[in-house]
Amino acid sequence: MQLDDLVTMKTGVNQLRLKDPTADLYGYQDLVADLGRLVAQPAQERADEQSYQVVVGDIVFSTLQNTASIVTAETAGKVLTQNFVRWRIKHHQIDPRYLCYCVNQTDAVKRQLARFLEGSHVANKLSLKTLRTLEIPVPPREEQELWGRLYFNLQRQATLQERLVALQTQLLRGLE
């Protein structure tokens, strides 16, 4: 099924056009951090579709890194810039965590993304038009939930492992 059938999409704002120069911007570090955090249930009250601010449960896709993550409470309210696209699930036909897993990990989707970028000279950045045609495999909902939960649990485990190593290193340096 094409991605456009599953989600609504909105590209972030050009930083030069921001009305508030002090706005808290959503960056790639936020996306990576969100991948390693516990994913809460999406807010019942959705933000304005025209807003560039993200809310808990939005999916953010980096058009430069071709990586997707779900916005957590820690990054909610930040403003998306032009290198990101916000996705919001249209129907309950697809699990948000599964969609992130699919985009970030499956060979079928990675091959499509690589093919889209062939011959591209625009800093290897995917366009919204191209993203809309991305074919996403949609297995039964239970299977999606299983894959999505497994993927995010592994991401969380890797993040916790990195934190543990950093804390152990800090402790050992303090003992010297």
C-alpha positions as CSV (number, residue, x, y, z in Angstrom):
1,M,0.0,0.0,0.0
2,Q,1.3,3.5,-0.8
3,L,2.4,5.6,2.1
4,D,0.0,8.4,1.0
5,D,-2.9,6.0,1.6
6,L,-1.7,5.5,5.2
7,V,-0.6,8.9,6.5
8,T,-1.1,12.6,6.0
9,M,2.2,14.4,5.4
10,K,3.5,17.9,6.1
11,T,7.0,19.2,5.4
12,G,8.7,21.3,8.0
13,V,9.2,25.0,7.7
14,N,12.2,26.7,6.1
15,Q,14.2,28.1,9.0
16,L,14.5,31.5,7.3
17,R,10.7,31.8,7.2
18,L,10.2,31.2,10.9
19,K,8.3,34.0,12.6
20,D,9.8,33.2,16.0
21,P,13.6,33.0,15.8
22,T,13.7,31.6,19.3
23,A,11.5,28.6,18.4
24,D,12.7,25.2,19.8
25,L,13.6,23.2,16.6
26,Y,13.2,19.5,16.2
27,G,16.6,18.1,15.0
28,Y,18.1,14.8,14.0
29,Q,19.3,14.3,17.6
30,D,15.7,14.6,18.8
31,L,14.7,11.9,16.3
32,V,17.4,9.5,17.4
33,A,16.6,10.2,21.1
34,D,12.9,9.6,20.4
35,L,13.8,6.2,18.9
36,G,15.3,5.2,22.2
37,R,12.5,6.4,24.4
38,L,9.3,4.7,25.6
39,V,6.6,5.5,23.2
40,A,3.5,6.9,24.9
41,Q,0.0,6.7,23.5
42,P,-0.8,9.6,21.1
43,A,-2.6,12.6,22.5
44,Q,-6.3,12.4,22.0
45,E,-6.4,16.1,21.0
46,R,-4.5,16.6,17.8
47,A,-2.6,19.7,16.9
48,D,-3.6,21.9,14.0
49,E,-2.7,20.2,10.7
50,Q,-1.2,23.4,9.4
51,S,1.1,23.8,12.5
52,Y,4.7,22.9,12.2
53,Q,4.8,21.9,15.9
54,V,4.9,18.2,16.6
55,V,2.7,16.4,19.1
56,V,3.1,13.1,21.0
57,G,2.4,10.3,18.6
58,D,3.3,12.1,15.4
59,I,5.8,10.3,13.2
60,V,8.8,12.4,12.1
61,F,10.8,11.3,9.0
62,S,14.2,12.8,8.2
63,T,14.4,13.4,4.4
64,L,18.2,13.5,4.7
65,Q,18.8,10.4,6.8
66,N,15.7,8.4,5.7
67,T,14.9,7.6,9.3
68,A,11.5,7.7,11.1
69,S,10.6,7.9,14.7
70,I,7.6,8.6,16.9
71,V,7.5,11.9,18.8
72,T,7.6,11.5,22.6
73,A,6.6,13.9,25.4
74,E,10.2,15.1,25.7
75,T,10.2,16.5,22.1
76,A,6.5,17.4,21.7
77,G,6.0,21.1,20.9
78,K,9.2,21.5,18.9
79,V,9.0,22.9,15.4
80,L,9.9,20.8,12.4
81,T,12.3,22.3,9.9
82,Q,12.4,21.6,6.1
83,N,14.5,18.5,6.4
84,F,11.7,16.7,8.2
85,V,8.2,15.5,7.2
86,R,5.5,14.9,9.8
87,W,3.3,11.9,9.2
88,R,0.0,11.4,11.0
89,I,-1.8,8.0,10.7
90,K,-5.0,8.4,8.7
91,H,-6.7,5.1,9.7
92,H,-6.0,2.5,12.3
93,Q,-4.9,0.2,9.4
94,I,-1.2,0.6,10.3
95,D,0.6,0.6,13.7
96,P,2.9,3.7,14.0
97,R,5.7,1.6,15.5
98,Y,5.5,-0.9,12.7
99,L,5.6,1.9,10.2
100,C,8.9,3.2,11.7
101,Y,10.3,-0.3,11.8
102,C,9.3,-0.8,8.2
103,V,10.9,2.4,7.0
104,N,14.0,2.1,9.1
105,Q,14.8,-1.6,8.9
106,T,13.1,-3.6,6.1
107,D,15.1,-4.3,2.9
108,A,12.1,-3.8,0.6
109,V,11.6,-0.2,1.8
110,K,15.3,0.6,2.0
111,R,15.7,-0.6,-1.7
112,Q,12.9,1.7,-2.7
113,L,14.4,4.7,-0.9
114,A,17.8,4.0,-2.5
115,R,16.2,3.8,-5.9
116,F,14.4,7.1,-5.4
117,L,17.7,8.7,-4.6
118,E,19.5,7.4,-7.7
119,G,20.5,10.3,-9.9
120,S,19.3,12.8,-7.4
121,H,21.6,15.9,-7.0
122,V,19.6,17.7,-4.4
123,A,21.8,16.6,-1.4
124,N,20.2,13.2,-1.5
125,K,17.0,14.5,-0.1
126,L,13.6,12.8,-0.8
127,S,10.7,15.0,-2.0
128,L,7.2,14.8,-0.6
129,K,6.0,13.6,-4.0
130,T,8.4,10.7,-4.0
131,L,7.6,9.8,-0.4
132,R,3.9,9.6,-1.2
133,T,4.6,6.7,-3.6
134,L,6.6,4.6,-1.1
135,E,5.1,1.1,-1.0
136,I,4.6,-0.1,2.5
137,P,3.8,-3.8,3.2
138,V,0.8,-4.0,5.5
139,P,0.5,-7.4,7.3
140,P,-2.4,-8.1,9.7
141,R,-2.6,-5.6,12.6
142,E,-1.4,-8.1,15.3
143,E,1.7,-8.9,13.3
144,Q,2.4,-5.1,12.9
145,E,2.1,-4.6,16.6
146,L,4.5,-7.4,17.3
147,W,7.1,-6.2,14.9
148,G,6.7,-2.6,16.1
149,R,6.9,-3.4,19.7
150,L,10.0,-5.6,19.2
151,Y,11.8,-2.9,17.2
152,F,11.2,-0.2,19.7
153,N,12.1,-2.5,22.6
154,L,15.4,-3.2,20.9
155,Q,16.0,0.5,20.2
156,R,15.3,1.3,23.9
157,Q,17.6,-1.5,25.0
158,A,20.4,-0.2,22.8
159,T,19.9,3.3,24.2
160,L,20.0,2.0,27.8
161,Q,23.1,0.0,27.1
162,E,24.8,3.1,25.7
163,R,23.8,5.1,28.8
164,L,25.2,2.3,31.1
165,V,28.5,2.3,29.3
166,A,28.7,6.1,29.6
167,L,27.9,6.0,33.3
168,Q,30.4,3.2,33.9
169,T,33.1,5.2,32.1
170,Q,32.3,8.3,34.1
171,L,32.4,6.3,37.3
172,L,35.8,4.8,36.5
173,R,37.2,8.2,35.6
174,G,36.0,9.5,38.9
175,L,37.9,6.7,40.7
176,E,41.3,7.5,39.1
